[in-house]
């Protein structure tokens, strides 16, 4: 009787303990990530960005009714909400509510619209890297003034024309960049506090006084984005030879033709770049960049500055100097230069630590201005590339500085000797061991059978 009572008490205690564990599990949530690179937790960079983002965040996921996709989005956003409880999100199905999707100007393939205050970011692919980058841009705490030089047929950030940049200017305004135009004739002095000056593919020549105004701004440590679709030297130039010489660049004759890109687009002078050089501007890009009628540069490294390629064409490209008629091929005898070609580059110069308004001076020179035009901005990752470029130039590279922690054993590097040893072990050693084991087992079974037969004969000798 005592034993039965003891068993009942133990059973009741186990049931009570199980119920207590279930209750605690429902009431409290305890997670511990024991992976080396904390792959199931947010990185340190994400923590820092969320700490800097003080305003509430609203996310609209414009996606179809896919439970698996919703589950993945929820799982990632929940990690962020654990650190920032005022992050909210909702789903909008463009198939059942196309009007609302059109009102948001959502991309046809779906996207995440992230809003904080008056600023907005959009993502076509979701990962911790892309989401943290978007939050970092939303967290920018200062307005950056950008001046577009005007008066020579440049692209305008205020005009809705096909070849102008109004759409990009609206996107950059959401990121904290204020774009405006300035004529160096009526306003010859560029404010040194400008975050960036843009020369957007001028069609006419600059006057000597205008060039001097730009040089004065650059000599004071100002940043420059120069987009050119014509020569930097000679009669066809815009009169900016001194600036080109100061940067060590020269435009190659002709426009870029890429044989590989011709299989993707109808125009032979459109270049599609899906493999971009390693650069902070390109780090978060996931789709190709389209360059219509781009020019290439010859770069001369200069002391005191660091040059990095930003846009580089493949070996299947060349500079075409002739008319685009019939079969267009590379003709070296005409001075056409074969790829890879640099269609865009950045330059950095270190300034004295106490320099105002910034300690680092940045330049970007691009052989095309159409990639960010209203009619081409929506192609591939053109918009993301243009936004990243402006953010990098104005010194907001931290908005693109996300770097995931890597596991110490994420890659395995073996020399030739170890590869041969592993190959021999896998292809010959292991099969031979298995074969030997099988033969030993067969021999053991045979010997065991004979022993049993002999024992049986001894027990029953008359059989």
NORFENJO-V109999 format. One record per helix or strand of 2 or more residues. SS is the DSSP state (helix for helix, strand for strand). FROM is the first residue (numbers start at 1). TO is the last residue. Records with the same first field share a line. If there is no record, write none. Layout:
SS=FROM-TO + FROM-TO
//
This chain:
helix=2-27 + 44-52 + 67-83 + 98-103 + 128-138 + 166-174 + 208-219 + 241-247 + 261-263 + 332-334 + 370-372 + 382-393 + 397-400 + 416-459
strand=57-62 + 87-92 + 111-116 + 119-123 + 144-150 + 177-183 + 196-200 + 224-227 + 249-251 + 255-258 + 270-273 + 289-292 + 297-299 + 306-312 + 317-320 + 342-350 + 360-366
//
